[in-house]
């Protein structure tokens, strides 16, 4: 499991990482600290690592980074950790448009 706080080459995340079905890498974004954890078989493991390092659960959103997609299409907003009725997110998808925009901005800032 790795944490990104500084810009990283986008292609490098698919090297030496757990790539599910040779299609995507799981990641969790902390929208307040503007960092990304990736390289695990489950979003939950990434979430737990970030929580242990001081992130707040309400700031963490699970995504998948798709290997063969480009533009904003390489980000899939789908994870079990996103189900949060208390935050009005009742599905695996990040439902709040502003949260999705924030995630996209962080991804675009940290993956070059």
MIDOKOL-709873 format. One record per residue: residue in three letters; x, y, z of N, C-alpha, C, O in turn; residue number from 0. Coordinates in steps of 0.1 Angstrom, whole numbers. Atoms other than C-alpha are relative to their C-alpha. Layout:
BEGIN
{aa ALA, n.xx X, n.yy Y, n.zz Z, ca.xx X, ca.yy Y, ca.zz Z, c.xx X, c.yy Y, c.zz Z, o.xx X, o.yy Y, o.zz Z, i NUM}
...
***
This chain:
BEGIN
{aa UNK, n.xx 8, n.yy -12, n.zz 0, ca.xx 0, ca.yy 0, ca.zz 0, c.xx 9, c.yy 12, c.zz 0, o.xx 19, o.yy 13, o.zz 7, i 0}
{aa UNK, n.xx -8, n.yy -12, n.zz 2, ca.xx 13, ca.yy 34, ca.zz -10, c.xx -9, c.yy 13, c.zz 2, o.xx -21, o.yy 12, o.zz 0, i 1}
{aa UNK, n.xx 7, n.yy -13, n.zz -1, ca.xx 3, ca.yy 70, ca.zz -2, c.xx 7, c.yy 10, c.zz -9, o.xx 19, o.yy 12, o.zz -9, i 2}
{aa UNK, n.xx -6, n.yy -10, n.zz 8, ca.xx 8, ca.yy 98, ca.zz -27, c.xx -4, c.yy 14, c.zz 5, o.xx -16, o.yy 17, o.zz 8, i 3}
{aa UNK, n.xx 2, n.yy -14, n.zz -5, ca.xx 12, ca.yy 134, ca.zz -15, c.xx 6, c.yy 10, c.zz -10, o.xx 2, o.yy 22, o.zz -10, i 4}
{aa UNK, n.xx -6, n.yy -8, n.zz 10, ca.xx 33, ca.yy 147, ca.zz -44, c.xx -3, c.yy -6, c.zz -13, o.xx -6, o.yy -18, o.zz -14, i 5}
{aa UNK, n.xx 3, n.yy 5, n.zz 13, ca.xx 28, ca.yy 144, ca.zz -81, c.xx 8, c.yy -12, c.zz -4, o.xx 20, o.yy -13, o.zz -1, i 6}
{aa UNK, n.xx -6, n.yy 13, n.zz 5, ca.xx 35, ca.yy 110, ca.zz -97, c.xx -5, c.yy -3, c.zz -14, o.xx -16, o.yy 1, o.zz -18, i 7}
{aa UNK, n.xx 4, n.yy 4, n.zz 14, ca.xx 35, ca.yy 97, ca.zz -132, c.xx -11, c.yy -10, c.zz 0, o.xx -11, o.yy -20, o.zz 7, i 8}
{aa UNK, n.xx 12, n.yy 8, n.zz 0, ca.xx 1, ca.yy 82, ca.zz -139, c.xx 3, c.yy -15, c.zz -4, o.xx -2, o.yy -24, o.zz 3, i 9}
{aa UNK, n.xx -2, n.yy 14, n.zz 4, ca.xx 15, ca.yy 51, ca.zz -157, c.xx 7, c.yy -8, c.zz 11, o.xx 6, o.yy -20, o.zz 11, i 10}
{aa UNK, n.xx -8, n.yy 8, n.zz -10, ca.xx 37, ca.yy 42, ca.zz -127, c.xx -9, c.yy -7, c.zz 10, o.xx -5, o.yy -16, o.zz 17, i 11}
{aa UNK, n.xx 8, n.yy 7, n.zz -10, ca.xx 7, ca.yy 33, ca.zz -105, c.xx -4, c.yy -14, c.zz -4, o.xx -7, o.yy -22, o.zz 4, i 12}
{aa UNK, n.xx 4, n.yy 13, n.zz 5, ca.xx 0, ca.yy 3, ca.zz -127, c.xx 12, c.yy -9, c.zz 0, o.xx 11, o.yy -21, o.zz -3, i 13}
{aa UNK, n.xx -12, n.yy 8, n.zz -1, ca.xx 36, ca.yy -9, ca.zz -123, c.xx 2, c.yy -4, c.zz 15, o.xx 1, o.yy 5, o.zz 24, i 14}
{aa UNK, n.xx -3, n.yy 5, n.zz -13, ca.xx 44, ca.yy -30, ca.zz -92, c.xx -12, c.yy 3, c.zz 10, o.xx -9, o.yy 6, o.zz 22, i 15}
{aa UNK, n.xx 12, n.yy -2, n.zz -8, ca.xx 8, ca.yy -25, ca.zz -79, c.xx -9, c.yy -12, c.zz -2, o.xx -8, o.yy -19, o.zz -12, i 16}
{aa UNK, n.xx 10, n.yy 10, n.zz 2, ca.xx -21, ca.yy -48, ca.zz -74, c.xx -10, c.yy 5, c.zz -10, o.xx -17, o.yy 15, o.zz -8, i 17}
{aa UNK, n.xx 9, n.yy -5, n.zz 11, ca.xx -40, ca.yy -44, ca.zz -107, c.xx -11, c.yy -11, c.zz -1, o.xx -8, o.yy -23, o.zz -5, i 18}
{aa UNK, n.xx 11, n.yy 9, n.zz 0, ca.xx -74, ca.yy -61, ca.zz -104, c.xx -4, c.yy -3, c.zz -14, o.xx -7, o.yy 5, o.zz -22, i 19}
{aa UNK, n.xx 4, n.yy 5, n.zz 14, ca.xx -83, ca.yy -82, ca.zz -135, c.xx 8, c.yy 7, c.zz -11, o.xx 2, o.yy 8, o.zz -22, i 20}
{aa UNK, n.xx -8, n.yy -7, n.zz 9, ca.xx -55, ca.yy -64, ca.zz -153, c.xx -7, c.yy 13, c.zz -6, o.xx -5, o.yy 17, o.zz -17, i 21}
{aa UNK, n.xx 8, n.yy -11, n.zz 4, ca.xx -80, ca.yy -35, ca.zz -155, c.xx 1, c.yy 13, c.zz 9, o.xx 1, o.yy 24, o.zz 3, i 22}
{aa UNK, n.xx 0, n.yy -12, n.zz -8, ca.xx -78, ca.yy -12, ca.zz -125, c.xx 7, c.yy -2, c.zz 13, o.xx 10, o.yy -13, o.zz 18, i 23}
{aa UNK, n.xx -6, n.yy -1, n.zz -13, ca.xx -61, ca.yy -2, ca.zz -92, c.xx -10, c.yy 7, c.zz 9, o.xx -16, o.yy 17, o.zz 6, i 24}
{aa UNK, n.xx 8, n.yy -6, n.zz -10, ca.xx -81, ca.yy 5, ca.zz -61, c.xx 7, c.yy 11, c.zz 7, o.xx 19, o.yy 10, o.zz 10, i 25}
{aa UNK, n.xx -6, n.yy -11, n.zz -7, ca.xx -75, ca.yy 38, ca.zz -44, c.xx -10, c.yy 6, c.zz 10, o.xx -22, o.yy 5, o.zz 8, i 26}
{aa UNK, n.xx 9, n.yy -7, n.zz -9, ca.xx -89, ca.yy 59, ca.zz -16, c.xx 6, c.yy 15, c.zz 1, o.xx 18, o.yy 16, o.zz 3, i 27}
{aa UNK, n.xx -4, n.yy -14, n.zz 0, ca.xx -88, ca.yy 97, ca.zz -17, c.xx -5, c.yy 7, c.zz 13, o.xx -16, o.yy 6, o.zz 17, i 28}
{aa UNK, n.xx 4, n.yy -9, n.zz -12, ca.xx -87, ca.yy 120, ca.zz 14, c.xx -2, c.yy 14, c.zz -6, o.xx 8, o.yy 20, o.zz -10, i 29}
{aa UNK, n.xx 4, n.yy -13, n.zz 7, ca.xx -105, ca.yy 151, ca.zz 1, c.xx 4, c.yy 12, c.zz 8, o.xx 5, o.yy 23, o.zz 3, i 30}
{aa UNK, n.xx -5, n.yy -12, n.zz -8, ca.xx -93, ca.yy 173, ca.zz 30, c.xx 15, c.yy 1, c.zz 0, o.xx 20, o.yy 12, o.zz -2, i 31}
{aa UNK, n.xx -15, n.yy 0, n.zz 0, ca.xx -56, ca.yy 163, ca.zz 32, c.xx 6, c.yy 0, c.zz -14, o.xx 18, o.yy 2, o.zz -16, i 32}
{aa UNK, n.xx -4, n.yy 0, n.zz 14, ca.xx -55, ca.yy 160, ca.zz -6, c.xx 11, c.yy -10, c.zz -3, o.xx 22, o.yy -7, o.zz -8, i 33}
{aa UNK, n.xx -10, n.yy 10, n.zz 2, ca.xx -37, ca.yy 127, ca.zz -7, c.xx -8, c.yy -13, c.zz -5, o.xx -20, o.yy -14, o.zz -3, i 34}
{aa UNK, n.xx 6, n.yy 12, n.zz 6, ca.xx -43, ca.yy 93, ca.zz -23, c.xx 7, c.yy -12, c.zz 5, o.xx 20, o.yy -13, o.zz 5, i 35}
{aa UNK, n.xx -6, n.yy 13, n.zz -3, ca.xx -37, ca.yy 58, ca.zz -10, c.xx -4, c.yy -10, c.zz -11, o.xx -16, o.yy -10, o.zz -15, i 36}
{aa UNK, n.xx 3, n.yy 10, n.zz 10, ca.xx -35, ca.yy 30, ca.zz -35, c.xx 8, c.yy -13, c.zz 2, o.xx 17, o.yy -13, o.zz 10, i 37}
{aa UNK, n.xx -7, n.yy 12, n.zz 1, ca.xx -22, ca.yy -5, ca.zz -42, c.xx -4, c.yy -10, c.zz 12, o.xx 4, o.yy -13, o.zz 21, i 38}
{aa UNK, n.xx 5, n.yy 10, n.zz -10, ca.xx -43, ca.yy -29, ca.zz -21, c.xx -12, c.yy -8, c.zz -7, o.xx -17, o.yy -3, o.zz -17, i 39}
{aa UNK, n.xx 11, n.yy 8, n.zz 6, ca.xx -68, ca.yy -57, ca.zz -29, c.xx -14, c.yy 5, c.zz 4, o.xx -24, o.yy 2, o.zz -3, i 40}
{aa UNK, n.xx 13, n.yy -5, n.zz -4, ca.xx -96, ca.yy -39, ca.zz -10, c.xx 1, c.yy 15, c.zz 4, o.xx 11, o.yy 19, o.zz 10, i 41}
{aa UNK, n.xx 1, n.yy -15, n.zz -4, ca.xx -106, ca.yy -2, ca.zz -5, c.xx 1, c.yy 1, c.zz 16, o.xx 7, o.yy 10, o.zz 21, i 42}
{aa UNK, n.xx 1, n.yy 0, n.zz -15, ca.xx -112, ca.yy -11, ca.zz 32, c.xx 15, c.yy 1, c.zz 6, o.xx 17, o.yy 8, o.zz 15, i 43}
{aa UNK, n.xx -14, n.yy 0, n.zz -6, ca.xx -74, ca.yy -18, ca.zz 38, c.xx 6, c.yy 14, c.zz -2, o.xx 13, o.yy 19, o.zz 7, i 44}
{aa UNK, n.xx -5, n.yy -14, n.zz 3, ca.xx -65, ca.yy 16, ca.zz 22, c.xx -6, c.yy 10, c.zz 10, o.xx 0, o.yy 19, o.zz 16, i 45}
{aa UNK, n.xx 8, n.yy -8, n.zz -9, ca.xx -92, ca.yy 33, ca.zz 43, c.xx 6, c.yy -1, c.zz 14, o.xx 8, o.yy 9, o.zz 21, i 46}
{aa UNK, n.xx -5, n.yy 3, n.zz -14, ca.xx -79, ca.yy 17, ca.zz 75, c.xx 14, c.yy 6, c.zz 2, o.xx 17, o.yy 12, o.zz 12, i 47}
{aa UNK, n.xx -13, n.yy -6, n.zz 0, ca.xx -43, ca.yy 28, ca.zz 67, c.xx -1, c.yy 15, c.zz 2, o.xx 7, o.yy 21, o.zz 10, i 48}
{aa UNK, n.xx 2, n.yy -15, n.zz -1, ca.xx -54, ca.yy 64, ca.zz 62, c.xx -6, c.yy 4, c.zz 14, o.xx -1, o.yy 14, o.zz 19, i 49}
{aa UNK, n.xx 6, n.yy -3, n.zz -13, ca.xx -75, ca.yy 64, ca.zz 94, c.xx 11, c.yy -1, c.zz 11, o.xx 11, o.yy 7, o.zz 20, i 50}
{aa UNK, n.xx -11, n.yy 2, n.zz -10, ca.xx -45, ca.yy 51, ca.zz 114, c.xx 10, c.yy 12, c.zz -1, o.xx 17, o.yy 14, o.zz 9, i 51}
{aa UNK, n.xx -10, n.yy -12, n.zz 1, ca.xx -25, ca.yy 81, ca.zz 100, c.xx -7, c.yy 13, c.zz 2, o.xx -1, o.yy 24, o.zz -1, i 52}
{aa UNK, n.xx 7, n.yy -12, n.zz -4, ca.xx -51, ca.yy 106, ca.zz 111, c.xx -11, c.yy 6, c.zz -9, o.xx -16, o.yy 16, o.zz -6, i 53}
{aa UNK, n.xx 11, n.yy -4, n.zz 9, ca.xx -76, ca.yy 109, ca.zz 82, c.xx -13, c.yy -2, c.zz 7, o.xx -14, o.yy -11, o.zz 16, i 54}
{aa UNK, n.xx 13, n.yy 2, n.zz -5, ca.xx -112, ca.yy 113, ca.zz 91, c.xx -8, c.yy -8, c.zz -10, o.xx -8, o.yy -6, o.zz -22, i 55}
{aa UNK, n.xx 8, n.yy 9, n.zz 9, ca.xx -136, ca.yy 87, ca.zz 77, c.xx -9, c.yy 7, c.zz -10, o.xx -10, o.yy 3, o.zz -21, i 56}
{aa UNK, n.xx 9, n.yy -8, n.zz 9, ca.xx -160, ca.yy 113, ca.zz 63, c.xx 7, c.yy 7, c.zz -11, o.xx 1, o.yy 11, o.zz -21, i 57}
{aa UNK, n.xx -8, n.yy -7, n.zz 10, ca.xx -131, ca.yy 127, ca.zz 42, c.xx 5, c.yy -11, c.zz -11, o.xx 11, o.yy -7, o.zz -21, i 58}
{aa UNK, n.xx -6, n.yy 11, n.zz 9, ca.xx -123, ca.yy 93, ca.zz 25, c.xx -10, c.yy -6, c.zz -9, o.xx -21, o.yy -9, o.zz -6, i 59}
{aa UNK, n.xx 9, n.yy 6, n.zz 10, ca.xx -138, ca.yy 81, ca.zz -7, c.xx 8, c.yy -10, c.zz -9, o.xx 19, o.yy -8, o.zz -13, i 60}
{aa UNK, n.xx -6, n.yy 11, n.zz 8, ca.xx -131, ca.yy 49, ca.zz -26, c.xx -2, c.yy 2, c.zz -15, o.xx -13, o.yy 5, o.zz -19, i 61}
{aa UNK, n.xx 1, n.yy -1, n.zz 15, ca.xx -124, ca.yy 49, ca.zz -63, c.xx 8, c.yy -11, c.zz -6, o.xx 16, o.yy -18, o.zz 1, i 62}
{aa UNK, n.xx -8, n.yy 9, n.zz 8, ca.xx -109, ca.yy 27, ca.zz -90, c.xx 6, c.yy 9, c.zz -11, o.xx 0, o.yy 17, o.zz -17, i 63}
{aa UNK, n.xx -7, n.yy -7, n.zz 11, ca.xx -83, ca.yy 40, ca.zz -115, c.xx 2, c.yy -10, c.zz -11, o.xx 9, o.yy -20, o.zz -10, i 64}
{aa UNK, n.xx 0, n.yy 9, n.zz 11, ca.xx -88, ca.yy 23, ca.zz -148, c.xx 12, c.yy 1, c.zz -9, o.xx 15, o.yy 12, o.zz -14, i 65}
{aa UNK, n.xx -13, n.yy 1, n.zz 8, ca.xx -57, ca.yy 12, ca.zz -167, c.xx -1, c.yy 5, c.zz -14, o.xx 8, o.yy 11, o.zz -19, i 66}
{aa UNK, n.xx 1, n.yy -2, n.zz 14, ca.xx -70, ca.yy 15, ca.zz -202, c.xx -9, c.yy 12, c.zz -4, o.xx -15, o.yy 12, o.zz -15, i 67}
{aa UNK, n.xx 9, n.yy -12, n.zz 3, ca.xx -90, ca.yy 48, ca.zz -200, c.xx 8, c.yy 12, c.zz 2, o.xx 19, o.yy 12, o.zz 7, i 68}
{aa UNK, n.xx -7, n.yy -13, n.zz -1, ca.xx -80, ca.yy 84, ca.zz -203, c.xx -9, c.yy 11, c.zz 4, o.xx -21, o.yy 9, o.zz 6, i 69}
{aa UNK, n.xx 8, n.yy -11, n.zz -4, ca.xx -92, ca.yy 118, ca.zz -193, c.xx -6, c.yy -3, c.zz 13, o.xx 0, o.yy -10, o.zz 21, i 70}
{aa UNK, n.xx 6, n.yy 3, n.zz -13, ca.xx -116, ca.yy 118, ca.zz -164, c.xx -7, c.yy -14, c.zz 0, o.xx -11, o.yy -18, o.zz 11, i 71}
{aa UNK, n.xx 6, n.yy 13, n.zz 1, ca.xx -130, ca.yy 85, ca.zz -176, c.xx 9, c.yy -11, c.zz 7, o.xx 4, o.yy -22, o.zz 9, i 72}
{aa UNK, n.xx -8, n.yy 10, n.zz -7, ca.xx -101, ca.yy 67, ca.zz -159, c.xx -3, c.yy -1, c.zz 15, o.xx 3, o.yy -10, o.zz 22, i 73}
{aa UNK, n.xx 4, n.yy 1, n.zz -14, ca.xx -117, ca.yy 74, ca.zz -125, c.xx -14, c.yy -5, c.zz 1, o.xx -24, o.yy 0, o.zz -5, i 74}
{aa UNK, n.xx 13, n.yy 6, n.zz -3, ca.xx -145, ca.yy 52, ca.zz -114, c.xx -3, c.yy 2, c.zz 15, o.xx 4, o.yy -3, o.zz 23, i 75}
{aa UNK, n.xx 4, n.yy -3, n.zz -13, ca.xx -164, ca.yy 63, ca.zz -83, c.xx -8, c.yy -11, c.zz 7, o.xx -20, o.yy -9, o.zz 9, i 76}
{aa UNK, n.xx 7, n.yy 12, n.zz -5, ca.xx -173, ca.yy 29, ca.zz -69, c.xx 8, c.yy -7, c.zz 10, o.xx 19, o.yy -12, o.zz 8, i 77}
{aa UNK, n.xx -6, n.yy 8, n.zz -11, ca.xx -165, ca.yy 13, ca.zz -36, c.xx -10, c.yy -2, c.zz 11, o.xx -19, o.yy 7, o.zz 14, i 78}
{aa UNK, n.xx 9, n.yy 3, n.zz -11, ca.xx -183, ca.yy -3, ca.zz -7, c.xx 2, c.yy 10, c.zz 12, o.xx -7, o.yy 13, o.zz 19, i 79}
{aa UNK, n.xx -2, n.yy -10, n.zz -11, ca.xx -167, ca.yy 23, ca.zz 17, c.xx -7, c.yy 13, c.zz -2, o.xx -8, o.yy 21, o.zz 7, i 80}
{aa UNK, n.xx 7, n.yy -12, n.zz 3, ca.xx -187, ca.yy 50, ca.zz 0, c.xx -14, c.yy -1, c.zz 5, o.xx -21, o.yy 10, o.zz 5, i 81}
{aa UNK, n.xx 14, n.yy 1, n.zz -5, ca.xx -220, ca.yy 37, ca.zz 14, c.xx 0, c.yy 6, c.zz 14, o.xx 5, o.yy 1, o.zz 24, i 82}
{aa UNK, n.xx 1, n.yy -8, n.zz -12, ca.xx -227, ca.yy 63, ca.zz 41, c.xx -13, c.yy 8, c.zz 1, o.xx -14, o.yy 19, o.zz -3, i 83}
{aa UNK, n.xx 13, n.yy -7, n.zz -1, ca.xx -263, ca.yy 71, ca.zz 48, c.xx 0, c.yy 13, c.zz 9, o.xx -7, o.yy 22, o.zz 6, i 84}
{aa UNK, n.xx -1, n.yy -12, n.zz -9, ca.xx -253, ca.yy 96, ca.zz 75, c.xx 5, c.yy 12, c.zz -8, o.xx 3, o.yy 24, o.zz -4, i 85}
{aa UNK, n.xx -5, n.yy -10, n.zz 9, ca.xx -236, ca.yy 116, ca.zz 47, c.xx -8, c.yy 1, c.zz -13, o.xx -4, o.yy 7, o.zz -23, i 86}
{aa UNK, n.xx 9, n.yy 0, n.zz 11, ca.xx -265, ca.yy 111, ca.zz 23, c.xx 6, c.yy -7, c.zz -12, o.xx 3, o.yy -3, o.zz -24, i 87}
{aa UNK, n.xx -5, n.yy 7, n.zz 11, ca.xx -245, ca.yy 87, ca.zz 2, c.xx -4, c.yy -15, c.zz 2, o.xx 2, o.yy -22, o.zz 10, i 88}
{aa UNK, n.xx 6, n.yy 12, n.zz -3, ca.xx -266, ca.yy 56, ca.zz 0, c.xx 4, c.yy -11, c.zz -10, o.xx -2, o.yy -22, o.zz -10, i 89}
{aa UNK, n.xx -4, n.yy 10, n.zz 10, ca.xx -248, ca.yy 37, ca.zz -28, c.xx 15, c.yy -1, c.zz 0, o.xx 22, o.yy 7, o.zz 7, i 90}
{aa UNK, n.xx -14, n.yy 1, n.zz 1, ca.xx -213, ca.yy 26, ca.zz -37, c.xx 6, c.yy 11, c.zz -8, o.xx 18, o.yy 14, o.zz -6, i 91}
{aa UNK, n.xx -5, n.yy -11, n.zz 8, ca.xx -210, ca.yy 55, ca.zz -60, c.xx 1, c.yy 13, c.zz 8, o.xx -7, o.yy 15, o.zz 17, i 92}
{aa UNK, n.xx -1, n.yy -14, n.zz -7, ca.xx -198, ca.yy 90, ca.zz -48, c.xx -12, c.yy 8, c.zz -7, o.xx -10, o.yy 12, o.zz -18, i 93}
{aa UNK, n.xx 12, n.yy -7, n.zz 6, ca.xx -232, ca.yy 107, ca.zz -53, c.xx 1, c.yy 15, c.zz -1, o.xx -5, o.yy 21, o.zz -9, i 94}
{aa UNK, n.xx -1, n.yy -15, n.zz -1, ca.xx -223, ca.yy 143, ca.zz -44, c.xx 9, c.yy 5, c.zz -11, o.xx 21, o.yy 1, o.zz -12, i 95}
{aa UNK, n.xx -7, n.yy -5, n.zz 11, ca.xx -212, ca.yy 161, ca.zz -75, c.xx 12, c.yy 8, c.zz 4, o.xx 23, o.yy 7, o.zz -2, i 96}
{aa UNK, n.xx -11, n.yy -8, n.zz -5, ca.xx -190, ca.yy 185, ca.zz -55, c.xx 12, c.yy -9, c.zz 5, o.xx 23, o.yy -6, o.zz 3, i 97}
{aa UNK, n.xx -10, n.yy 9, n.zz -4, ca.xx -172, ca.yy 156, ca.zz -39, c.xx 7, c.yy -7, c.zz -12, o.xx 19, o.yy -8, o.zz -11, i 98}
{aa UNK, n.xx -6, n.yy 6, n.zz 12, ca.xx -166, ca.yy 140, ca.zz -73, c.xx 9, c.yy 10, c.zz -7, o.xx 20, o.yy 6, o.zz -11, i 99}
{aa UNK, n.xx -9, n.yy -11, n.zz 6, ca.xx -152, ca.yy 173, ca.zz -86, c.xx 13, c.yy 1, c.zz 8, o.xx 24, o.yy 3, o.zz 2, i 100}
{aa UNK, n.xx -11, n.yy -1, n.zz -9, ca.xx -129, ca.yy 175, ca.zz -56, c.xx 10, c.yy -11, c.zz -3, o.xx 22, o.yy -10, o.zz -3, i 101}
{aa UNK, n.xx -8, n.yy 12, n.zz 2, ca.xx -117, ca.yy 140, ca.zz -62, c.xx 7, c.yy 1, c.zz -13, o.xx 19, o.yy -2, o.zz -14, i 102}
{aa UNK, n.xx -6, n.yy -1, n.zz 13, ca.xx -111, ca.yy 146, ca.zz -99, c.xx 12, c.yy 10, c.zz 1, o.xx 23, o.yy 8, o.zz -5, i 103}
{aa UNK, n.xx -10, n.yy -10, n.zz -1, ca.xx -91, ca.yy 178, ca.zz -90, c.xx 13, c.yy -6, c.zz 7, o.xx 24, o.yy -3, o.zz 3, i 104}
{aa UNK, n.xx -12, n.yy 6, n.zz -8, ca.xx -69, ca.yy 159, ca.zz -65, c.xx 7, c.yy -10, c.zz -9, o.xx 19, o.yy -11, o.zz -10, i 105}
{aa UNK, n.xx -7, n.yy 10, n.zz 9, ca.xx -63, ca.yy 130, ca.zz -90, c.xx 8, c.yy 7, c.zz -11, o.xx 19, o.yy 3, o.zz -14, i 106}
{aa UNK, n.xx -7, n.yy -7, n.zz 11, ca.xx -54, ca.yy 155, ca.zz -118, c.xx 12, c.yy 7, c.zz 6, o.xx 22, o.yy 9, o.zz -2, i 107}
{aa UNK, n.xx -11, n.yy -7, n.zz -6, ca.xx -31, ca.yy 173, ca.zz -94, c.xx 12, c.yy -10, c.zz 4, o.xx 24, o.yy -6, o.zz 2, i 108}
{aa UNK, n.xx -10, n.yy 9, n.zz -5, ca.xx -13, ca.yy 142, ca.zz -81, c.xx 5, c.yy -10, c.zz -11, o.xx 16, o.yy -16, o.zz -9, i 109}
{aa UNK, n.xx -4, n.yy 9, n.zz 11, ca.xx -12, ca.yy 120, ca.zz -113, c.xx 3, c.yy 8, c.zz -12, o.xx -7, o.yy 14, o.zz -18, i 110}
{aa UNK, n.xx -3, n.yy -8, n.zz 11, ca.xx 6, ca.yy 137, ca.zz -141, c.xx 4, c.yy -9, c.zz -12, o.xx 7, o.yy -4, o.zz -23, i 111}
***
